[in-house]
Amino acid sequence: MTKVLINEKLVDEQEANVPYNDRGYVFGDGIYEYVRIYDNHIFTARPHFERLLRSAKEIGLDLKYSVEGLIELVQELINANGIVNGGVYIQVTRGAAPRDHAFPTPSVEANVMAFTKNYGRPYKELEEGINAVTTEDIRWLRCDIKSLNLLGNVLAKELAVKYNAKEAIQHRGDIVTEGSSSNVYAIKDGEIYTHPVNNYILNGITRKVIKHIAEEQNIPFNEETFTLDFLKNADEVIVSSTSIEVMPVVKLNGESVGDGKVGAITKKLQEGFTRYIDTVSGEFQENGQKI
Ligand SMILES: Cc1ncc(COP(=O)(O)O)c(C=O)c1O
């Protein structure tokens, strides 16, 4: 029987219910994370759970867990469901309370929920690349918070589906921000360009790994804004996330990106990523710190 984590308890899927007045359900008042499991282990666990705690802090949600405590809880769930390769969705809401926009006073217990997914790496798409479309970024101005409010992202992804594409790349006016569920990179003349980390994008954990691999391989990694035109004229385009890894975009709005094939820099980053999964299983140095 598949288990779901509800507030520290592993319960059978059928019995995993949420209260009707949970603020996550009513207002989208909560945050989440999505971690990848390779070979029964959480990949880059620390930065994911650090980001969860940061998101909680940014929305004034008092979360009583430490990074280590969260890793332990989630690993228990992974083991209970016997997941070797897959992912875990973890969400935290401000809790259940009578509906009122303001935070409940006195505060109520946060509700923590997590469930697992069982799947392997997306080999075919990594090799062949995907199609993407571009669309205006209509989201709020705190995209650095991994908030449950994903309506802008959902509408962008649905547009991609409508055009038979796998991802929607968003732009605010002329500036490319990020995908509906990924970070975006344009590669031109052997250099990588990606939106700087600020309130307009999620600071992707896969982005951190890609930055690390690029630095290791002496590929310039420019954290600079770039335009939609620059993206359309790039030699290679990549989108990245915990589930799609280093994913090549070979068609943009129906037009080929570069020569329409997966490019050389993309392949180098993909090889580096695979080596990274295989050998160091999620530990590397960032600014001298193990993450
Ligand atoms: C909007 C958005 N940007 C970027 C990312 C990539 O983040 P990560 O690499 O941590 O999965 C995601 C992942 O879901 C996302 O939803």
The ligand as an ORCA input file, in Angstrom:
! r2SCAN-3c Opt
* xyz 0 1
  C       9.261     28.109    -11.954
  C      10.411     27.183    -11.770
  N      11.646     27.610    -12.067
  C      12.721     26.802    -11.939
  C      12.592     25.489    -11.516
  C      13.805     24.609    -11.401
  O      14.153     24.414    -10.054
  P      14.905     23.107     -9.573
  O      16.101     22.944    -10.448
  O      15.264     23.397     -8.164
  O      13.950     21.971     -9.721
  C      11.324     25.002    -11.192
  C      11.163     23.639    -10.720
  O      10.115     23.135    -10.497
  C      10.212     25.871    -11.317
  O       8.966     25.448    -11.015
*
